[in-house]
Amino acid sequence: MAFAFLRDLRDLSVIVLHPHNPEGEFLVDHLRRIGCKATQSWPIPELLPPGTDVVFLAMEHEARGDIERFIRRLPDPVPTMLAIVGYESPSTLQVVLESGALAVVERPIRPFGLLTNLAIARSLWLDRQANVKEMRKYRRRALGDQRVARAKAILMVQNSCTENDAYQLLRQQAMARRVAIEEVAQVVIDMERALRS
């Protein structure tokens, strides 16, 4: 599994937001040696190119305003972010945290540790995306359960029946229409709302 993950790193589209200097060029070259599709951009662009998987963001003090604007315009989900820092200060740390960086690369940039930082950041990012997806699934399920419960209560009052009978009515309608029971429940709720209006 680890080898497959490392192989996947080679297909990543990486943008390095770093001044055009030997250090930035070294980073881009090293990422390309790893196998990433790496490009460099400076000054910081308004928006990321579509399909960007990873961003290396240089925390340049003189570009702080541009960095903060860039961070606010990041898409959802934010790509895997790695911050490049030359020194630690409270203001730099604040921007690093606001960027959502999952790893930090220290200056001067050296080849040792780049692959490790990239792999860890990407692994954390993938875990986060899986957790978000799982959370959305549970939220949808909980909302669906709430709709079904509400529709059962409506049917119980309207038909003077038990909870089980109301559920069976919903289930039969869902099977007859070949839709999810939550959809039938929503129709029952909408009809009851319309009758009350």
C-alpha positions as CSV (number, residue, x, y, z in Angstrom):
1,M,0.0,0.0,0.0
2,A,2.8,2.4,0.8
3,F,4.4,1.8,-2.6
4,A,1.1,2.5,-4.3
5,F,0.8,5.7,-2.4
6,L,4.3,6.8,-3.3
7,R,3.6,6.0,-6.9
8,D,0.5,8.2,-6.8
9,L,2.7,11.1,-5.6
10,R,4.3,11.1,-9.1
11,D,1.0,12.0,-10.8
12,L,0.3,15.0,-8.6
13,S,-0.1,18.5,-10.2
14,V,2.0,20.7,-7.9
15,I,2.3,24.5,-8.0
16,V,5.2,26.1,-6.2
17,L,4.3,29.7,-5.1
18,H,7.9,30.9,-4.5
19,P,10.0,33.8,-5.8
20,H,12.0,33.0,-9.0
21,N,15.4,32.4,-7.5
22,P,17.7,29.4,-7.1
23,E,15.9,28.1,-4.1
24,G,12.5,28.1,-5.9
25,E,14.1,26.5,-9.0
26,F,15.7,23.8,-6.8
27,L,12.4,23.0,-5.3
28,V,10.6,22.7,-8.6
29,D,13.5,20.5,-10.0
30,H,13.4,18.2,-7.0
31,L,9.7,17.8,-7.2
32,R,10.0,16.9,-10.9
33,R,12.7,14.3,-10.0
34,I,10.2,12.8,-7.6
35,G,7.8,12.6,-10.5
36,C,5.4,15.4,-9.8
37,K,4.1,17.7,-12.5
38,A,5.6,20.8,-10.8
39,T,5.3,24.5,-12.0
40,Q,6.4,27.7,-10.3
41,S,4.5,30.9,-10.0
42,W,5.4,34.3,-8.6
43,P,3.9,36.7,-7.8
44,I,1.0,34.8,-6.2
45,P,-1.8,34.3,-8.7
46,E,-5.4,35.4,-8.2
47,L,-6.6,31.8,-8.5
48,L,-5.0,28.4,-8.6
49,P,-4.9,26.6,-12.0
50,P,-7.7,24.0,-12.3
51,G,-6.6,20.5,-11.2
52,T,-4.0,21.7,-8.7
53,D,-3.4,18.9,-6.2
54,V,-0.6,20.4,-4.1
55,V,0.6,23.9,-3.2
56,F,4.0,24.8,-1.8
57,L,3.5,28.3,-0.5
58,A,6.4,30.5,0.4
59,M,5.6,32.6,3.5
60,E,7.3,35.8,2.2
61,H,6.9,38.7,4.7
62,E,6.7,41.3,1.9
63,A,3.9,39.4,0.2
64,R,1.8,38.8,3.3
65,G,-1.3,40.7,2.0
66,D,-1.2,38.7,-1.3
67,I,-0.8,35.5,0.6
68,E,-3.8,36.3,2.9
69,R,-6.0,37.2,-0.1
70,F,-4.9,34.0,-1.9
71,I,-5.8,31.9,1.1
72,R,-9.3,33.4,1.3
73,R,-9.9,32.6,-2.4
74,L,-8.8,28.9,-2.2
75,P,-11.3,26.4,-3.6
76,D,-13.2,23.8,-1.6
77,P,-11.7,21.4,-1.0
78,V,-8.4,23.2,-0.4
79,P,-5.5,21.4,-2.2
80,T,-2.8,19.8,-0.1
81,M,-0.9,22.8,1.4
82,L,2.7,22.9,2.4
83,A,4.2,26.1,3.9
84,I,7.8,27.2,3.2
85,V,9.1,29.3,6.1
86,G,12.5,30.9,6.8
87,Y,11.9,31.9,10.4
88,E,9.3,31.4,13.1
89,S,7.4,34.4,14.3
90,P,3.8,34.7,15.7
91,S,2.6,36.5,12.5
92,T,4.2,33.9,10.2
93,L,2.8,31.0,12.3
94,Q,-0.7,32.7,12.1
95,V,-0.6,32.8,8.3
96,V,0.7,29.2,8.2
97,L,-2.2,28.0,10.3
98,E,-4.7,30.1,8.3
99,S,-3.4,28.5,5.1
100,G,-4.3,25.0,6.3
101,A,-0.8,23.8,5.7
102,L,-0.4,20.2,6.6
103,A,3.4,20.3,6.6
104,V,6.2,22.9,6.8
105,V,9.4,23.0,4.8
106,E,12.2,25.0,6.4
107,R,14.6,27.3,4.6
108,P,17.1,26.8,3.3
109,I,15.3,24.1,1.3
110,R,17.2,20.8,1.2
111,P,16.3,17.6,-0.6
112,F,16.2,15.6,2.6
113,G,12.7,15.6,4.0
114,L,10.9,17.0,1.0
115,L,9.4,13.6,-0.1
116,T,8.6,12.8,3.5
117,N,6.8,16.1,4.1
118,L,4.9,15.8,0.8
119,A,3.9,12.2,1.6
120,I,2.7,13.0,5.1
121,A,0.8,16.1,4.0
122,R,-0.9,14.3,1.1
123,S,-1.7,11.3,3.4
124,L,-3.3,13.7,6.0
125,W,-5.2,15.5,3.2
126,L,-6.6,12.2,1.8
127,D,-7.6,11.2,5.3
128,R,-9.3,14.5,5.9
129,Q,-11.2,14.2,2.6
130,A,-12.3,10.7,3.5
131,N,-13.5,12.0,6.9
132,V,-15.5,14.8,5.3
133,K,-17.1,12.4,2.9
134,E,-18.0,10.1,5.7
135,M,-19.4,12.9,7.8
136,R,-21.6,14.1,4.8
137,K,-22.9,10.6,4.4
138,Y,-23.8,10.4,8.1
139,R,-25.4,13.8,7.9
140,R,-27.5,12.8,4.9
141,R,-28.5,9.6,6.7
142,A,-29.5,11.5,9.8
143,L,-31.5,14.0,7.8
144,G,-33.2,11.1,5.9
145,D,-34.0,9.4,9.2
146,Q,-35.5,12.6,10.5
147,R,-37.7,12.9,7.4
148,V,-38.9,9.3,7.7
149,A,-39.7,9.9,11.4
150,R,-41.6,13.1,10.5
151,A,-43.5,11.4,7.7
152,K,-44.4,8.5,9.9
153,A,-45.8,10.9,12.5
154,I,-47.9,12.6,9.9
155,L,-49.2,9.3,8.5
156,M,-50.0,8.0,12.1
157,V,-52.2,11.1,12.7
158,Q,-53.8,11.1,9.3
159,N,-54.6,7.4,9.2
160,S,-54.9,6.6,12.9
161,C,-52.3,3.8,12.6
162,T,-49.3,2.5,14.4
163,E,-45.7,3.6,13.7
164,N,-45.0,0.2,12.1
165,D,-48.1,0.6,9.8
166,A,-47.0,4.1,8.8
167,Y,-43.5,2.8,8.0
168,Q,-44.9,0.0,5.9
169,L,-47.0,2.6,3.9
170,L,-43.8,4.6,3.2
171,R,-41.9,1.5,2.3
172,Q,-44.6,0.2,0.0
173,Q,-44.8,3.6,-1.8
174,A,-41.0,3.7,-2.2
175,M,-40.9,0.2,-3.6
176,A,-43.8,0.9,-6.0
177,R,-42.1,4.0,-7.3
178,R,-38.6,2.5,-7.1
179,V,-37.2,5.4,-5.1
180,A,-35.6,5.8,-1.7
181,I,-38.0,5.8,1.3
182,E,-36.6,9.3,2.2
183,E,-38.0,10.7,-1.1
184,V,-41.4,9.3,-0.3
185,A,-41.1,10.7,3.2
186,Q,-40.3,14.2,1.8
187,V,-43.4,14.0,-0.5
188,V,-45.6,13.2,2.6
189,I,-44.0,16.2,4.5
190,D,-44.4,18.5,1.5
191,M,-48.1,17.5,1.1
192,E,-48.8,18.0,4.8
193,R,-47.2,21.5,4.6
194,A,-49.3,22.4,1.6
195,L,-52.5,21.4,3.3
196,R,-51.6,23.5,6.3
197,S,-50.9,26.6,4.2
